Amino acid sequence: MSIISIIQYPNPLLKSTCEPIASELPTLPVLIKDLQDTLQAHPYCVGLAASQIGVLYRVIAIDCSRSRKPCKNHGPLVLINPVITHTAGEQVMREGCLSLPDYTGNVKRYQEITVEAIDSEEIPTKIIAVGFEAVVLQHEIDHLDGVLFLDRVSSLKTDVFRRKSY
């Protein structure tokens, strides 16, 4: 278990589709711990996908309670094979990413989502997320499909900004 270097754009792994975990994966506990440790090592980081540390399996770790923005959230989560099963509403929010550290962008996302997944104890779970937490989940699930927030901005000219501080 350790802190893993974050893969940065334009590394082609970031555009790869991750494989679902279909059966018992002996290295899953190590992957989960590495994701959690790496997330914790980056102040204000609220989400991380396995692909961002070079592992092409469908696993994400999020913790919206680390955000400077107050928001309703479920606290630290690890989700295996997450799937968005319901969506409602729309919102535009400024997003950033450890894999694109110099930029942020305005991205249109769903306001409310339902995600079904397996949790870190390998128990099926259903999460209903709203607002900021819904955005974080959508962002990290996008990583599992090889989609970056830059792929979702309406205009690279008007909706992408150079980050002023970290």
N, C-alpha and C positions, 0 to 999 in steps of 0.2 A: 504494500500500500504506500502510495507516494503522491507527490504533486507532479503532474505531468505537464509538459510544455503544450501550450495551445497552438494548434495548427492555424496558420493565417492565410488569408486570401492572397494570392491566387492558387494555393495548393489544390490540385485536382481532387484530393480526398473530400474536400468540402462540397463538391458537386456530385458525389457518389450517393447512391441509394443504399441505405443500411439494410442488412438482413434481419428478419425477425428471429427471435430466439424460440425455436420450435420444441426443443427438449432440454433436458438438464444440461447446462453449460458449466463445466467444472471451474472455469475462470470467472464466472459471474460475480461471486462475492468480492473478488479482487477488483473487478471493473467497477462495481458499485462504490467501493471504498475509494478507489482512485478518483472517480467523478466527484464524490463528496469532498475529499481532501483538496482537490484542485479548485472546486467551487469556493470553498472556504478560504483558500489562499489569495483570492482576488477580491479586495474590498468592493462592496456594493454590487458584485456579480450576483445575479438572481437565477441564472439558469445555465446549464451546460449539457450538450449532447455528446454521446460517445464518439461521434465522428470528429468532434473538435479536438479530441485527444488521440485521433488516429485509429479508433476501433470502430469498425463498420457493423455494429449491432444496434438494434433499436432499443436504446436505453437512454433516458434523460434524468437529470437531477435538477430540481428547482427549489428555491427557498425565497419567496417574495417577502418574507419578514426581514430580509437583509436590505430591502430598498429604503431609500431616503423618503420615498413617498408613502404616506400612510395608506394602507389598503387592506381590504378583507382578504384573507388568504388561509390556506390549509397548512402553513408552516413548511418545514423541509419535506420534500417528496422525492422518491425515486420511482420512476415508472418504466416498466418493461413492456415493449410492444404497444405503446399508446396509440389509440385510435380515437379521432374526434367523431362522435356519434350524433351530436346535435349542435346546431348553431342558431343564434338569434342576434338581431341588431347589428349595428356597425359603429365603429369608432376609429378615429385617426389618432395615433400616438407616435411620439418620437421614440425610435428604437436605436440601440447601439448593440455592439457585438464584440466579444473578445477576439474573434477571428477577423474583424475589420476594425481595429482599434482606433483608427484616425478619423472615422466617420460616424455620423448618425443620420437617420432619415425618417421622414414622415411616412408611416405605413398604415393603410386601411386594414383593419382586422374585425373579427366578430366581437361583439360586446359580451356575449355569454356563450360558453361552450360546455358540452359534456364530453368527458374523456373516459374511455374504458381502457384498463390496463391491468397489469400484474404489478403488485407493489414489491418492495424490497424483501418482504417475507414470503414472496411468491404466492400471494393471495390475490384473487381477482378483486378489483376495486373500481369504483365509479366516482369521478370527481366532477362536480358542477362548479365552474369557475366563472367569475365576472370581472369586468374591468381589467386592471393591470395584470392580475394573475392569469386571466384568459389570454391576454396578449403574450405573456411569457410562455405559456404552454404552446400556443400556436407557433411562436418563434422557434422553440426547441424542436417541436415535431417537424417543422419545415426542414431543419438541419438533417433530420433522419431521411428526408426525401431529396437531399442535395439542393435545397432551396435556401438562398440567403435573403436577408431583408432587402438588399439592393434589387433583387428580382421582383420585389413586390411594390416598390415605390412607383408612383404614377409617372414622375418625370425625374430623370437623373439630374437635370439642370436646376429644377426648382425645389425638389424635395430631399436632396442630399446635402449635408453640411459637414464641414471640417470640424472635428471635435475641438473644443477650446480647452478642456481640462479632463483629467481622468479621475 
